[in-house]
Amino acid sequence: MSELPRRRPAALRRSWPLVPALAVLVAFSIGLSCTTYGRAAVTSAFFLPDMMAPLPLRPVTWTTGTPVREQTIIQYGSYTMPVDIYRPGDGEQHGAMILTPGAPPLQPDDSRLTRLAGDVARAGFVMLIPFSPDLENEMIYPREVDALVAEFLYLQEQPYVKQDKIGYIGVSVGAPLALLAAANPSINEDVAYVVSFGGYYDATDVLDAVTTGVISYDGLRETWTPDEHSVDVMSEQVINRLSDASDRDLLIRALVDSEPEAARELWRLTPEGRAAFDLLTNRDPSRVDELLAELPAEPRQALRDLSLGGRLDGLRAETFILHDKTDRFVPYTESRRLRDALQGQVKLHFTEVDIFEHVEPTVDRAAHTLLTDSAKLYCHLFQILIHFR
């Protein structure tokens, strides 16, 4: 449920379809180059390939200034959040976006992150990136939403930010957190947009999927093979909220660390620990509700706290939902449920693609897939540049 390992250099050989795609987009945009829409089109055409693949040449760096990178600490309640801020160095006001990462987030100096944030700043946006200690430890707590609200309020106070053009981009488990922040009544009327990328709608449904290997939508079921990282992260949300320390230690060793000797100690589990073990090792979809009911109150409440059902009534922001159909970290059906819940409530854009591995771009796809899905992403990027820069 976090970013994937770095693509191998060999992937560059498969990125050639992006070149004709770029040529077509630029040619289409040239006729409008003197208009606001044309400038956004040209910017989208140049920046999308740079964001999608580690190209050896980066034309975006030839025509744009070096971004300013700043680091600061944001206070929220009794907690603090370290953040990096990337922004254009032109002294003008710009739209801003808060990146809400997965678990664990990329490190501040990871080249994938610095490249993305730098591209965003070169395109004319301010990007704020929080580095959550909890997400680093693969734990998701409701206070992450409080931090995101505080980050939004911080950006509103900055002289280089347009106050009416601030939004969120939530990635993986960061997507529902971004949506909850955007729906918070203290800022919901001011949030311009929110992007949910590879996110989920209901944490219990995700837990169901990663344990049973079955996903369902609109009455149809299909098998699904979760990535082991998602299995571990969802298991940790349950295990680490058990009251007994011995239960927590033993279940982490047995189910997350896969220590063979831990299996011989399972007899030591308390009834609460045994209920968690039974749920997390269940493979029968028909037993999920029964096993959830036997789970202790705190982990059950945590799953509710991490879910979106009935909690987005305050959302007013224009919403973009993007999901990869082959995602093995979060089922694509979760974004369909989110779309269904928001229909008629907000201005909504929904796109399914097949050029990501969860949230990491890949060029290991057929040429027609790269071309058509890149066009979809281009349209989203164009809309964001037109309305929120």
C-alpha positions as CSV (number, residue, x, y, z in Angstrom):
1,M,0.0,0.0,0.0
2,S,3.0,2.2,-0.5
3,E,5.1,3.2,-3.4
4,L,6.9,0.4,-5.3
5,P,10.6,-0.2,-5.8
6,R,12.5,1.7,-8.5
7,R,11.9,0.6,-12.1
8,R,14.9,-1.1,-13.7
9,P,16.8,0.9,-16.4
10,A,15.7,-1.7,-18.9
11,A,12.2,-0.3,-18.7
12,L,13.4,2.7,-20.7
13,R,13.5,0.6,-23.8
14,R,9.8,0.0,-23.4
15,S,8.9,3.7,-23.0
16,W,9.1,4.5,-26.7
17,P,5.4,4.8,-27.1
18,L,5.5,7.9,-24.9
19,V,7.6,9.6,-27.6
20,P,4.9,9.6,-30.3
21,A,2.3,10.3,-27.7
22,L,4.2,13.4,-26.7
23,A,4.6,14.5,-30.3
24,V,0.9,14.2,-31.0
25,L,0.0,16.1,-27.9
26,V,2.5,18.9,-28.6
27,A,1.3,19.2,-32.2
28,F,-2.3,19.4,-31.0
29,S,-1.4,22.1,-28.5
30,I,0.7,24.3,-30.7
31,G,-2.3,25.9,-32.3
32,L,-3.6,27.1,-29.0
33,S,-0.3,28.2,-27.6
34,C,-1.3,31.8,-27.3
35,T,-4.3,31.0,-25.1
36,T,-4.7,30.0,-21.5
37,Y,-6.0,26.6,-22.6
38,G,-3.2,26.2,-25.0
39,R,-0.5,27.0,-22.4
40,A,-2.1,24.4,-20.1
41,A,-2.2,21.9,-23.0
42,V,1.5,22.4,-23.8
43,T,2.5,22.2,-20.2
44,S,0.5,18.9,-19.8
45,A,2.1,17.5,-22.9
46,F,5.7,18.2,-21.7
47,F,5.3,17.3,-18.1
48,L,3.3,14.0,-18.3
49,P,6.1,11.9,-19.9
50,D,8.6,13.3,-17.4
51,M,6.4,12.2,-14.6
52,M,5.7,8.8,-16.1
53,A,9.2,7.5,-17.0
54,P,12.8,8.2,-16.0
55,L,13.7,9.6,-19.4
56,P,17.4,10.3,-20.1
57,L,16.6,13.8,-21.4
58,R,14.3,16.2,-19.5
59,P,13.1,19.1,-21.7
60,V,11.0,20.4,-18.8
61,T,14.3,21.4,-17.0
62,W,15.4,23.4,-20.1
63,T,12.5,25.9,-20.0
64,T,11.6,26.2,-16.3
65,G,13.4,27.6,-13.3
66,T,14.8,25.5,-10.5
67,P,12.2,25.0,-7.8
68,V,12.6,26.3,-4.3
69,R,12.6,23.6,-1.6
70,E,11.9,24.4,2.0
71,Q,11.5,22.3,5.1
72,T,9.4,23.2,8.2
73,I,7.4,21.7,11.1
74,I,3.6,22.1,11.4
75,Q,2.0,21.9,14.8
76,Y,-1.4,20.2,15.1
77,G,-2.8,19.7,18.6
78,S,0.0,18.2,20.7
79,Y,1.7,16.7,17.7
80,T,4.0,17.9,15.0
81,M,4.5,17.0,11.3
82,P,7.7,17.6,9.4
83,V,7.0,18.8,5.8
84,D,8.8,19.6,2.6
85,I,7.5,22.4,0.4
86,Y,8.4,22.7,-3.3
87,R,7.4,25.9,-5.1
88,P,8.3,28.0,-8.1
89,G,10.9,30.6,-7.4
90,D,9.3,33.4,-9.4
91,G,7.8,35.3,-6.4
92,E,4.3,34.9,-7.8
93,Q,1.2,33.3,-6.2
94,H,0.3,29.8,-7.3
95,G,-2.2,27.1,-6.6
96,A,-1.1,24.4,-4.2
97,M,-1.5,20.7,-3.5
98,I,-0.9,18.6,-0.4
99,L,0.5,15.2,-1.2
100,T,-0.9,12.6,1.2
101,P,1.4,9.5,0.8
102,G,0.9,5.8,1.4
103,A,2.3,3.6,4.2
104,P,5.2,3.8,4.4
105,P,5.9,7.1,2.5
106,L,8.9,7.6,0.3
107,Q,11.9,9.2,2.1
108,P,12.4,12.9,1.6
109,D,15.3,12.6,-0.7
110,D,14.1,9.6,-2.7
111,S,14.7,10.5,-6.4
112,R,11.2,9.5,-7.4
113,L,9.7,11.9,-4.9
114,T,12.0,14.8,-5.6
115,R,11.5,14.4,-9.3
116,L,7.7,14.5,-8.9
117,A,7.7,17.4,-6.6
118,G,10.1,19.3,-8.7
119,D,8.0,18.7,-11.8
120,V,4.9,19.9,-10.0
121,A,6.7,23.1,-9.0
122,R,8.1,23.6,-12.5
123,A,4.5,23.3,-13.8
124,G,3.5,26.2,-11.6
125,F,2.2,24.7,-8.4
126,V,3.2,24.6,-4.8
127,M,3.5,21.1,-3.4
128,L,3.5,20.3,0.4
129,I,4.7,16.8,1.3
130,P,4.3,15.6,4.9
131,F,6.4,12.9,6.4
132,S,4.3,11.1,9.0
133,P,6.2,9.0,11.6
134,D,3.0,6.9,12.0
135,L,2.7,6.1,8.3
136,E,6.5,5.4,8.3
137,N,5.7,2.7,10.9
138,E,2.8,1.5,8.7
139,M,0.1,2.6,11.1
140,I,-2.9,4.7,10.1
141,Y,-4.5,6.8,12.8
142,P,-7.3,9.4,12.6
143,R,-5.0,12.1,13.7
144,E,-3.5,12.1,10.2
145,V,-6.6,13.9,9.1
146,D,-6.0,16.6,11.8
147,A,-2.5,17.0,10.4
148,L,-3.8,17.4,6.8
149,V,-6.2,20.1,7.9
150,A,-3.4,22.0,9.7
151,E,-1.3,21.8,6.6
152,F,-4.1,23.2,4.5
153,L,-4.5,26.1,7.0
154,Y,-0.7,26.7,6.9
155,L,-0.7,27.0,3.1
156,Q,-3.6,29.5,3.2
157,E,-1.3,31.8,5.2
158,Q,1.6,31.7,2.8
159,P,2.0,34.7,0.5
160,Y,3.0,32.6,-2.5
161,V,-0.2,30.5,-2.4
162,K,-3.6,31.4,-4.0
163,Q,-6.0,30.7,-1.1
164,D,-8.8,29.6,-3.3
165,K,-6.8,27.0,-5.3
166,I,-5.5,24.6,-2.6
167,G,-6.3,20.9,-2.9
168,Y,-5.1,17.4,-1.9
169,I,-3.6,14.5,-3.8
170,G,-4.1,11.3,-1.8
171,V,-2.1,8.2,-2.8
172,S,-3.0,4.7,-1.6
173,V,-4.0,4.7,2.0
174,G,-3.4,8.5,1.9
175,A,-6.4,8.9,-0.4
176,P,-9.2,8.3,2.2
177,L,-7.3,10.5,4.6
178,A,-7.2,13.3,2.1
179,L,-10.9,12.9,1.4
180,L,-11.7,13.1,5.1
181,A,-9.6,16.2,5.5
182,A,-11.3,17.8,2.5
183,A,-14.7,17.1,4.1
184,N,-13.7,18.6,7.4
185,P,-16.1,21.4,8.3
186,S,-13.3,23.8,9.2
187,I,-12.0,23.9,5.6
188,N,-14.5,22.0,3.4
189,E,-15.8,25.2,1.7
190,D,-12.3,26.3,0.8
191,V,-10.8,23.0,-0.6
192,A,-10.6,23.4,-4.3
193,Y,-10.1,19.8,-5.4
194,V,-9.1,16.4,-4.1
195,V,-7.5,13.5,-6.1
196,S,-7.9,10.0,-4.9
197,F,-5.3,7.8,-6.5
198,G,-5.3,4.0,-5.7
199,G,-7.3,4.6,-2.6
200,Y,-10.0,2.7,-0.7
201,Y,-13.6,3.4,0.4
202,D,-14.1,0.9,3.2
203,A,-11.2,-0.5,5.3
204,T,-13.3,-3.6,6.3
205,D,-13.8,-4.5,2.7
206,V,-10.1,-4.2,2.0
207,L,-9.3,-6.4,5.0
208,D,-11.9,-8.9,3.7
209,A,-10.2,-8.8,0.3
210,V,-6.6,-9.3,1.5
211,T,-7.5,-12.2,3.8
212,T,-9.9,-14.1,1.5
213,G,-8.5,-13.2,-1.9
214,V,-12.0,-12.3,-3.2
215,I,-13.4,-8.9,-4.3
216,S,-16.9,-8.1,-5.2
217,Y,-18.8,-5.2,-6.8
218,D,-22.4,-4.9,-8.0
219,G,-23.1,-8.5,-7.2
220,L,-20.2,-9.9,-9.0
221,R,-17.3,-11.7,-7.3
222,E,-13.8,-12.3,-8.6
223,T,-10.6,-13.7,-7.3
224,W,-7.9,-11.2,-6.3
225,T,-4.3,-11.8,-5.4
226,P,-3.1,-9.2,-2.9
227,D,0.4,-8.0,-2.5
228,E,2.0,-9.3,0.7
229,H,2.7,-5.7,1.8
230,S,-1.1,-4.9,1.8
231,V,-1.7,-8.1,3.8
232,D,0.9,-7.0,6.4
233,V,-0.4,-3.4,6.6
234,M,-4.0,-4.4,7.1
235,S,-3.0,-7.0,9.6
236,E,-1.0,-4.5,11.6
237,Q,-4.0,-2.2,11.9
238,V,-5.8,-4.9,13.8
239,I,-3.0,-6.5,15.7
240,N,-1.4,-3.2,17.0
241,R,-4.8,-2.2,18.5
242,L,-5.1,-5.3,20.7
243,S,-4.8,-4.6,24.4
244,D,-2.5,-7.5,25.4
245,A,1.1,-6.9,24.6
246,S,1.9,-10.6,24.4
247,D,-0.9,-11.0,21.8
248,R,0.5,-8.2,19.7
249,D,4.0,-9.5,19.8
250,L,3.1,-13.1,19.0
251,L,0.7,-12.2,16.1
252,I,3.2,-9.8,14.6
253,R,5.8,-12.6,14.7
254,A,3.4,-15.2,13.3
255,L,1.5,-13.2,10.7
256,V,3.7,-10.3,9.6
257,D,7.3,-11.6,10.2
258,S,6.3,-15.2,9.4
259,E,8.5,-16.7,12.1
260,P,8.0,-20.5,12.0
261,E,8.5,-20.9,15.8
262,A,5.7,-18.4,16.5
263,A,3.2,-20.9,15.1
264,R,4.0,-23.2,18.0
265,E,3.2,-20.6,20.5
266,L,-0.3,-19.7,19.3
267,W,-1.8,-21.6,22.2
268,R,-0.7,-18.7,24.4
269,L,-3.1,-16.2,22.7
270,T,-5.9,-14.7,24.9
271,P,-9.5,-15.0,23.6
272,E,-9.1,-11.5,22.0
273,G,-5.8,-12.5,20.3
274,R,-7.4,-15.7,19.1
275,A,-10.3,-13.7,17.6
276,A,-7.9,-11.5,15.7
277,F,-5.9,-14.5,14.5
278,D,-9.0,-16.3,13.3
279,L,-10.1,-13.2,11.3
280,L,-6.7,-12.5,9.8
281,T,-6.2,-16.1,8.7
282,N,-9.7,-16.7,7.4
283,R,-10.1,-17.6,3.7
284,D,-13.9,-18.0,3.6
285,P,-15.8,-14.8,2.5
286,S,-19.0,-16.1,4.1
287,R,-17.4,-16.0,7.6
288,V,-16.0,-12.4,7.5
289,D,-19.0,-10.8,9.3
290,E,-19.1,-13.4,12.0
291,L,-15.4,-13.1,12.7
292,L,-15.5,-9.3,12.7
293,A,-18.3,-9.4,15.3
294,E,-15.9,-11.4,17.6
295,L,-13.1,-8.9,17.2
296,P,-12.4,-6.7,20.2
297,A,-13.9,-3.3,20.2
298,E,-10.8,-1.2,19.6
299,P,-9.7,-2.8,16.3
300,R,-13.3,-2.8,15.1
301,Q,-13.6,0.9,15.9
302,A,-10.3,1.5,14.1
303,L,-11.6,-0.1,10.9
304,R,-14.7,2.2,11.1
305,D,-12.4,5.2,11.7
306,L,-10.4,4.4,8.6
307,S,-13.5,4.0,6.4
308,L,-15.4,6.7,4.4
309,G,-19.0,5.5,4.5
310,G,-21.3,8.2,5.8
311,R,-18.4,10.6,6.6
312,L,-18.0,12.6,3.3
313,D,-21.2,14.6,3.6
314,G,-19.2,17.8,4.0
315,L,-17.1,17.2,0.8
316,R,-17.5,20.1,-1.6
317,A,-14.3,19.9,-3.6
318,E,-14.1,18.8,-7.2
319,T,-13.0,15.2,-7.0
320,F,-10.8,13.1,-9.3
321,I,-10.7,9.4,-8.7
322,L,-8.0,7.3,-10.4
323,H,-7.3,3.6,-10.0
324,D,-5.3,0.9,-11.8
325,K,-7.4,-2.1,-12.7
326,T,-4.6,-4.5,-12.0
327,D,-3.8,-3.0,-8.6
328,R,-2.7,-5.7,-6.1
329,F,-2.4,-3.4,-3.2
330,V,-5.9,-1.9,-3.1
331,P,-8.7,-3.5,-5.1
332,Y,-9.9,-1.3,-7.9
333,T,-13.5,-1.9,-6.7
334,E,-12.9,0.4,-3.8
335,S,-12.6,3.4,-6.1
336,R,-15.9,2.3,-7.8
337,R,-17.6,2.3,-4.4
338,L,-16.2,5.8,-3.7
339,R,-17.5,7.0,-7.1
340,D,-20.9,5.6,-6.4
341,A,-21.0,7.3,-3.0
342,L,-20.1,10.7,-4.4
343,Q,-22.4,10.7,-7.5
344,G,-24.5,13.9,-7.5
345,Q,-22.7,15.4,-4.5
346,V,-19.6,16.9,-6.1
347,K,-18.2,17.5,-9.5
348,L,-16.7,14.1,-10.2
349,H,-14.1,12.6,-12.6
350,F,-13.5,8.8,-12.6
351,T,-10.8,7.0,-14.5
352,E,-9.5,3.4,-14.6
353,V,-6.2,2.8,-16.2
354,D,-3.6,0.0,-16.7
355,I,-0.3,1.8,-16.7
356,F,0.5,1.7,-13.0
357,E,1.6,-1.0,-10.5
358,H,-0.6,0.4,-7.7
359,V,0.6,4.0,-7.8
360,E,4.0,3.5,-9.5
361,P,4.1,4.2,-13.3
362,T,5.1,1.4,-15.5
363,V,5.9,1.3,-19.2
364,D,5.7,-2.5,-19.3
365,R,2.4,-2.4,-21.2
366,A,1.3,-2.8,-24.8
367,A,1.8,0.3,-26.9
368,H,-2.0,1.0,-27.4
369,T,-2.5,0.8,-23.6
370,L,0.3,3.3,-23.0
371,L,-1.1,5.6,-25.6
372,T,-4.8,5.5,-24.5
373,D,-4.2,5.6,-20.8
374,S,-1.6,8.4,-21.2
375,A,-4.3,10.3,-23.0
376,K,-6.6,9.8,-20.0
377,L,-4.0,11.1,-17.6
378,Y,-3.3,14.0,-19.9
379,C,-6.9,15.1,-19.7
380,H,-6.8,15.0,-15.9
381,L,-3.6,16.9,-15.7
382,F,-4.9,19.5,-18.2
383,Q,-8.1,20.1,-16.1
384,I,-6.0,20.6,-13.0
385,L,-3.7,23.0,-14.7
386,I,-6.5,25.0,-16.2
387,H,-8.6,25.4,-13.0
388,F,-6.2,25.2,-10.1
389,R,-2.8,26.5,-11.0
